[in-house]
């Protein structure tokens, strides 16, 4: 029985068990299984602690492995988070962390105001505390270049001044909340700096379980075991999002998932949806939650065993906040859900590992989880009022930054469905492409696009010739380095703005340009956008006296679609090693006629006006 | 929970093959007996019964039998009284 449970978890390694005792008991076995996953991303993580961190490290190790990241850790000495950085501890510097996690709590505030101190004196305490932390962050940023994850402050278990603590500036609780606001303001102004929100976590876990006296007095662990697990999951989610491992698409069942009842049997009038029924209100609120996800860029799809006409009718319910056009893919039929989910991924051109499947039916969940282990299948149960909480608990859709492109993304995928519909109206593909009235803004990286460029670099898997990942600091430095040639591309058509969809980075050596990175979002596949990018690349080469372009193709599990990319552009293959890595050459002609036929090129200034 | 079931859990906590941990084993000779294992023991013992165990009590333990006594698992293998 024991082994059977473990095997079930192992076949779905992306989820840790929910219960703390279970995780602690199976820690060694779980870790062993998680390490067997393919394509683990290595990451060097420094934990700088204001209290004991060995348990934080152990839990974070598991939580990261469950997110597909294989960490190597550095731990500061006990409460040496400040000295380690300020004194530039060579062990830390030689470790070259990708991520620095500063695990401080309210115990680490160096000076709280004294009773009845004036507002000006309290301000001075705030200023001093911020200056202390800022000096730390600035030094990490400039000398280590690592992504910084900083805890904000939790609340102490005791509040000697009772409710006064909430509003008097000289009281501890009020002071901590003001420090948190200052940390937040810093995070808004600085890239590569993210907050691990332990104020939220301590409320969620409850202060008595957050701070356990036993563990503080015996080990100086600021957090108890339950809290440590919650913290580890939260930090792992942030790191996963920074590595582009967050999910992109929510696949939803309909009956008893988005509304109460079975539409085919009950009809639209009898569905439980809306404020006039307690269960109906819970479904309404779940729909609103899903709508919020869609608005921030999560793609929606339906996967339901239903007659398509019945299924669609559900969305005509007067209280349905979700509408048919919110879904980028709609599968309502009697085929197995696994087949439908595969089709959804194919239609949307995204990997199965970017999907989250929500279904109230445990049999469907078990079937999908077993047949498609890449798909995340949360155990949502059958109580709709818990669905959203379960989704949040797994941190599927964590983002490190929200950019304009995110807001339009889900709508863009949904309008792609319209594009496909309009495509069928044309007898041939070129005619369709011409009808799209496409225009592309292509040019060297601009500062305002660096966040989006970094995002694309870290999450594009399919149309990606080398799958090299770069941090925003690296992208920024390449954009300013004359030894590199950079190009971004945005594409607009008559259905809307597709946003920034393509990125090229080349390394210049003498008169040769070696293509370090060439990637494109699959949402604009087969639109000749890659040709427009190539035209722009050739222009840049001509202007900068580049005579030859070297194309590199490094095969991965996911980028087979671009295996013929350089051949298609007229490059010739120069080398192919045993791992399938290829080198292609192209002589830049003096006279070049653009390959783009259907995309009109516009300048950056015109594109932004 | 019987003594042998509890010993099996200790094997798991320590990542050792089943049957490795016996009641007469000395803690400081147990492979992987570290702070994380100690915390895991507390959490598990507390989740199985209503006992509350402090890390300070564990520091006084020298053998696995001492741990079993703390977790109120009877040495004769009888069921733990909830």
Interface residues (C-beta under 8 A of the other chain):
Chain A: X20 X21 X24 X25 X26 X27 X28 X29 X32 X54 X55 X58 X214 X215 X218 X219 X225
Chain B: X9 X12 X13 X14 X15 X32 X35 X36 X39 X40 X42 X43 X44 X47 X54 X55 X56
